[in-house]
Amino acid sequence: MNQSSLELANQINITYSNIHHKEEEIVMLKQEITQLKKKLFNTCEHEWERDWDDRSCHSSWLCKHCKLYRNPNYN
């Protein structure tokens, strides 16, 4: 393999490694969001209102302050 090919192969490996690290970061950030939503759900003084636009199988009640679902399992 010539020098140019070795450099390209190395760059590909570095890029795959960067992708892997960013995917791990995304997973950690999603976990952080989940924890923050749990705290928010427990601290907000909810005022529930019907979400008429909701077409999913999730709860159709949202808090008008924090925008979380009334059922905490869907947040």
DSSP file (Angstrom, degrees, kcal/mol; ACC not computed):
  #  RESIDUE AA STRUCTURE BP1 BP2  ACC     N-H-->O    O-->H-N    N-H-->O    O-->H-N    TCO  KAPPA ALPHA  PHI   PSI    X-CA   Y-CA   Z-CA
    1    1 A M              0   0    0      0, 0.0     2,-0.0     0, 0.0     0, 0.0   0.000 360.0 360.0 360.0 134.2    0.0    0.0    0.0
    2    2 A N     >  -     0   0    0      1,-0.1     4,-2.2     4,-0.0     5,-0.2  -0.281 360.0 -99.9 -81.5 171.7    1.4    3.4   -0.9
    3    3 A Q  H  > S+     0   0    0      1,-0.2     4,-2.2     2,-0.2     5,-0.2   0.865 120.8  53.5 -60.5 -40.8    1.7    6.4    1.4
    4    4 A S  H  > S+     0   0    0      1,-0.2     4,-2.1     2,-0.2    -1,-0.2   0.909 109.9  47.9 -63.6 -42.1   -1.5    8.1    0.1
    5    5 A S  H  > S+     0   0    0      2,-0.2     4,-2.6     1,-0.2    -2,-0.2   0.891 110.3  52.1 -65.7 -40.2   -3.6    5.0    0.6
    6    6 A L  H  X S+     0   0    0     -4,-2.2     4,-2.3     1,-0.2    -2,-0.2   0.903 109.5  49.6 -62.4 -41.3   -2.2    4.5    4.2
    7    7 A E  H  X S+     0   0    0     -4,-2.2     4,-2.4     2,-0.2    -2,-0.2   0.905 111.9  48.0 -64.6 -41.6   -3.1    8.1    5.0
    8    8 A L  H  X S+     0   0    0     -4,-2.1     4,-2.3     2,-0.2    -2,-0.2   0.914 111.9  49.1 -65.3 -43.4   -6.7    7.7    3.6
    9    9 A A  H  X S+     0   0    0     -4,-2.6     4,-2.1     1,-0.2    -2,-0.2   0.899 112.1  49.4 -62.7 -40.3   -7.2    4.4    5.5
   10   10 A N  H  X S+     0   0    0     -4,-2.3     4,-2.4     2,-0.2    -2,-0.2   0.909 109.7  51.0 -64.9 -42.4   -5.9    6.1    8.7
   11   11 A Q  H  X S+     0   0    0     -4,-2.4     4,-2.3     2,-0.2    -2,-0.2   0.882 108.9  51.9 -62.7 -38.9   -8.3    9.0    8.1
   12   12 A I  H  X S+     0   0    0     -4,-2.3     4,-2.4     2,-0.2    -1,-0.2   0.928 110.2  48.5 -62.6 -45.1  -11.2    6.6    7.7
   13   13 A N  H  X S+     0   0    0     -4,-2.1     4,-2.1     1,-0.2    -2,-0.2   0.897 111.5  49.4 -63.5 -40.5  -10.3    4.9   11.0
   14   14 A I  H  X S+     0   0    0     -4,-2.4     4,-2.3     2,-0.2    -1,-0.2   0.905 110.7  50.7 -63.8 -41.5  -10.1    8.2   12.8
   15   15 A T  H  X S+     0   0    0     -4,-2.3     4,-2.3     2,-0.2    -2,-0.2   0.907 109.3  50.1 -65.4 -42.2  -13.5    9.3   11.4
   16   16 A Y  H  X S+     0   0    0     -4,-2.4     4,-2.3     1,-0.2    -1,-0.2   0.898 110.4  51.3 -60.7 -39.7  -15.1    6.0   12.5
   17   17 A S  H  X S+     0   0    0     -4,-2.1     4,-2.2     2,-0.2    -2,-0.2   0.907 108.5  50.9 -64.1 -41.8  -13.6    6.6   16.0
   18   18 A N  H  X S+     0   0    0     -4,-2.3     4,-2.3     2,-0.2    -2,-0.2   0.902 109.2  51.3 -61.7 -41.5  -15.1   10.1   16.1
   19   19 A I  H  X S+     0   0    0     -4,-2.3     4,-2.4     1,-0.2    -2,-0.2   0.928 109.0  50.9 -60.8 -45.3  -18.5    8.8   15.1
   20   20 A H  H  X S+     0   0    0     -4,-2.3     4,-2.0     1,-0.2    -2,-0.2   0.918 110.8  48.0 -59.9 -45.0  -18.3    6.2   17.9
   21   21 A H  H  X S+     0   0    0     -4,-2.2     4,-2.0     1,-0.2    -1,-0.2   0.889 112.0  49.3 -64.5 -39.4  -17.4    8.9   20.5
   22   22 A K  H  X S+     0   0    0     -4,-2.3     4,-2.2     2,-0.2    -1,-0.2   0.866 108.4  53.3 -69.4 -35.4  -20.2   11.2   19.3
   23   23 A E  H  X S+     0   0    0     -4,-2.4     4,-2.1     2,-0.2    -2,-0.2   0.904 109.1  49.5 -64.2 -40.7  -22.7    8.3   19.5
   24   24 A E  H  X S+     0   0    0     -4,-2.0     4,-2.1     1,-0.2    -2,-0.2   0.896 110.1  51.2 -62.7 -40.3  -21.7    7.7   23.1
   25   25 A E  H  X S+     0   0    0     -4,-2.0     4,-2.5     2,-0.2    -2,-0.2   0.891 107.8  52.3 -64.2 -40.1  -22.1   11.4   23.8
   26   26 A I  H  X S+     0   0    0     -4,-2.2     4,-2.4     2,-0.2    -2,-0.2   0.922 108.8  50.1 -62.4 -44.1  -25.6   11.4   22.3
   27   27 A V  H  X S+     0   0    0     -4,-2.1     4,-2.0     1,-0.2    -2,-0.2   0.920 111.8  48.1 -60.1 -44.4  -26.6    8.4   24.5
   28   28 A M  H  X S+     0   0    0     -4,-2.1     4,-2.1     1,-0.2    -1,-0.2   0.897 111.3  50.2 -64.5 -40.9  -25.3   10.2   27.6
   29   29 A L  H  X S+     0   0    0     -4,-2.5     4,-2.4     2,-0.2    -1,-0.2   0.883 108.9  51.9 -66.0 -38.5  -27.1   13.4   26.7
   30   30 A K  H  X S+     0   0    0     -4,-2.4     4,-2.1     2,-0.2    -1,-0.2   0.891 109.5  50.1 -64.1 -38.9  -30.4   11.5   26.2
   31   31 A Q  H  X S+     0   0    0     -4,-2.0     4,-2.1     2,-0.2    -2,-0.2   0.892 109.7  51.3 -64.7 -39.2  -29.9   10.0   29.7
   32   32 A E  H  X S+     0   0    0     -4,-2.1     4,-2.4     2,-0.2    -2,-0.2   0.908 108.7  50.8 -63.5 -42.6  -29.3   13.4   31.1
   33   33 A I  H  X S+     0   0    0     -4,-2.4     4,-2.5     1,-0.2    -2,-0.2   0.911 108.4  52.8 -61.5 -42.5  -32.5   14.8   29.4
   34   34 A T  H  X S+     0   0    0     -4,-2.1     4,-1.8     1,-0.2    -2,-0.2   0.920 110.6  46.7 -59.4 -45.1  -34.5   11.8   30.9
   35   35 A Q  H  X S+     0   0    0     -4,-2.1     4,-2.0     1,-0.2    -1,-0.2   0.895 112.0  50.5 -64.9 -40.2  -33.2   12.6   34.4
   36   36 A L  H  X S+     0   0    0     -4,-2.4     4,-2.7     1,-0.2    -2,-0.2   0.882 108.3  52.6 -65.8 -37.9  -34.0   16.3   34.0
   37   37 A K  H  X S+     0   0    0     -4,-2.5     4,-2.8     2,-0.2    -1,-0.2   0.883 107.5  52.5 -65.2 -37.5  -37.5   15.6   32.8
   38   38 A K  H  X S+     0   0    0     -4,-1.8     4,-1.7     2,-0.2    -2,-0.2   0.924 111.6  45.8 -63.0 -43.7  -38.1   13.4   35.9
   39   39 A K  H  X S+     0   0    0     -4,-2.0     4,-1.1     2,-0.2    -2,-0.2   0.919 113.4  49.5 -64.4 -43.3  -36.9   16.3   38.1
   40   40 A L  H >X S+     0   0    0     -4,-2.7     4,-2.5     1,-0.2     3,-0.6   0.912 107.8  53.8 -62.0 -43.1  -39.1   18.8   36.2
   41   41 A F  H 3< S+     0   0    0     -4,-2.8    -1,-0.2     1,-0.2    -2,-0.2   0.878 111.9  45.7 -59.7 -37.5  -42.1   16.5   36.5
   42   42 A N  H 3< S+     0   0    0     -4,-1.7    -1,-0.2    -5,-0.2    -2,-0.2   0.647 119.7  39.1 -81.5 -15.4  -41.7   16.4   40.3
   43   43 A T  H << S+     0   0    0     -4,-1.1    -2,-0.2    -3,-0.6    -1,-0.2   0.687  91.1  96.1-108.2 -22.1  -41.1   20.1   40.7
   44   44 A C  S  < S-     0   0    0     -4,-2.5     2,-1.3    -5,-0.2    -4,-0.0  -0.406  71.2-132.5 -72.1 144.3  -43.5   21.8   38.3
   45   45 A E        -     0   0    0     -2,-0.1    -1,-0.1     2,-0.0    -3,-0.1  -0.739  41.3-145.8 -92.3  84.6  -46.9   22.9   39.5
   46   46 A H        -     0   0    0     -2,-1.3     2,-0.4    -5,-0.2    17,-0.1  -0.123  26.1-170.4 -62.1 143.0  -48.7   21.3   36.6
   47   47 A E        -     0   0    0      2,-0.0    17,-2.6     0, 0.0     2,-0.2  -0.926  24.0-146.7-127.8 106.2  -51.8   22.7   34.9
   48   48 A W  E     +A   63   0A   0     -2,-0.4     2,-0.4    15,-0.2    15,-0.2  -0.517  20.7 176.7 -81.2 136.8  -53.0   20.0   32.6
   49   49 A E  E     -A   62   0A   0     13,-2.8    13,-2.7    -2,-0.2     2,-0.1  -0.991  35.6-100.7-136.9 148.5  -54.7   20.8   29.3
   50   50 A R  E     -A   61   0A   0     -2,-0.4     2,-0.9    11,-0.2    11,-0.2  -0.425  24.2-144.0 -69.3 135.0  -55.9   18.6   26.6
   51   51 A D    >   +     0   0    0      9,-3.9     3,-1.1     1,-0.2    -1,-0.1  -0.826  20.1 178.8-100.3  94.4  -53.6   18.2   23.6
   52   52 A W  T 3  S+     0   0    0     -2,-0.9    -1,-0.2     1,-0.2     9,-0.0   0.677  76.9  59.5 -73.3 -17.0  -56.1   18.0   20.7
   53   53 A D  T 3  S+     0   0    0     -3,-0.1     2,-0.4     7,-0.1    -1,-0.2   0.589  77.7 110.4 -84.8 -10.8  -53.4   17.7   18.1
   54   54 A D    <   +     0   0    0     -3,-1.1    -3,-0.0     1,-0.2     6,-0.0  -0.519  33.6 167.5 -72.2 119.8  -51.9   14.6   19.6
   55   55 A R        +     0   0    0     -2,-0.4    -1,-0.2     2,-0.0     2,-0.1   0.303  46.1  97.5-112.2   6.1  -52.5   11.6   17.4
   56   56 A S  S    S-     0   0    0      3,-0.1    -2,-0.0     1,-0.1     0, 0.0  -0.245  87.9-106.7 -87.5 179.3  -50.2    9.2   19.1
   57   57 A C  S    S+     0   0    0     -2,-0.1     3,-0.1     2,-0.0    -1,-0.1   0.459  88.4 104.9 -84.6  -0.6  -51.0    6.5   21.6
   58   58 A H  S    S-     0   0    0      1,-0.2    -2,-0.0    16,-0.1    -4,-0.0  -0.158  89.6 -66.6 -73.6 171.9  -49.4    8.6   24.3
   59   59 A S        -     0   0    0     12,-0.2    -1,-0.2     1,-0.1    -3,-0.1  -0.281  38.4-147.9 -55.9 141.8  -51.2   10.6   26.9
   60   60 A S  S    S+     0   0    0     -3,-0.1    -9,-3.9     9,-0.1     2,-0.5   0.166  70.3  92.8-102.6  19.2  -53.2   13.5   25.4
   61   61 A W  E     -A   50   0A   0    -11,-0.2     9,-1.8    -9,-0.0     2,-0.3  -0.953  52.5-177.8-113.9 129.7  -52.7   15.7   28.4
   62   62 A L  E     -AB  49  69A   0    -13,-2.7   -13,-2.8    -2,-0.5     2,-0.4  -0.923  30.8-115.3-123.5 149.3  -49.9   18.2   28.6
   63   63 A C  E  >  -A   48   0A   0      5,-2.2     4,-1.6    -2,-0.3   -15,-0.2  -0.692  19.1-144.5 -78.7 132.7  -48.8   20.6   31.3
   64   64 A K  T  4 S+     0   0    0    -17,-2.6    -1,-0.1    -2,-0.4   -16,-0.1   0.671  96.5  44.6 -74.6 -12.9  -49.1   24.1   29.9
   65   65 A H  T  4 S+     0   0    0    -18,-0.2    -1,-0.1     3,-0.1   -19,-0.1   0.907 129.2  17.0 -91.1 -55.4  -46.0   25.2   31.9
   66   66 A C  T  4 S-     0   0    0      2,-0.1    -2,-0.1   -26,-0.1     3,-0.1   0.572  89.5-132.7-100.4  -9.6  -43.5   22.4   31.3
   67   67 A K     <  +     0   0    0     -4,-1.6     2,-0.2     1,-0.2    -3,-0.1   0.714  57.7 139.2  65.3  23.2  -45.0   20.7   28.3
   68   68 A L        -     0   0    0      1,-0.1    -5,-2.2   -28,-0.1    -1,-0.2  -0.651  58.2-101.6 -93.1 155.8  -44.6   17.2   29.8
   69   69 A Y  B     -B   62   0A   0     -2,-0.2    -7,-0.2    -7,-0.2     6,-0.1  -0.373  22.5-123.8 -71.3 154.4  -47.2   14.5   29.5
   70   70 A R  S    S+     0   0    0     -9,-1.8    -1,-0.1     1,-0.1    -8,-0.1   0.845 102.8  69.0 -68.3 -33.4  -49.5   13.8   32.4
   71   71 A N  S >  S-     0   0    0    -10,-0.3     3,-1.9     1,-0.1     4,-0.3  -0.788  78.4-153.4 -85.4 113.0  -48.4   10.2   32.4
   72   72 A P  G >  S+     0   0    0      0, 0.0     3,-1.0     0, 0.0    -1,-0.1   0.704  88.0  70.1 -63.9 -18.5  -44.7   10.3   33.5
   73   73 A N  G 3  S+     0   0    0      1,-0.2    -3,-0.0     2,-0.1    -2,-0.0   0.684  96.1  53.8 -71.4 -15.5  -43.9    7.2   31.6
   74   74 A Y  G <         0   0    0     -3,-1.9    -1,-0.2     1,-0.2    -4,-0.1   0.478 360.0 360.0 -95.7  -4.0  -44.3    9.0   28.3
   75   75 A N    <         0   0    0     -3,-1.0    -1,-0.2    -4,-0.3    -2,-0.1   0.463 360.0 360.0 -84.4 360.0  -41.9   11.8   29.1
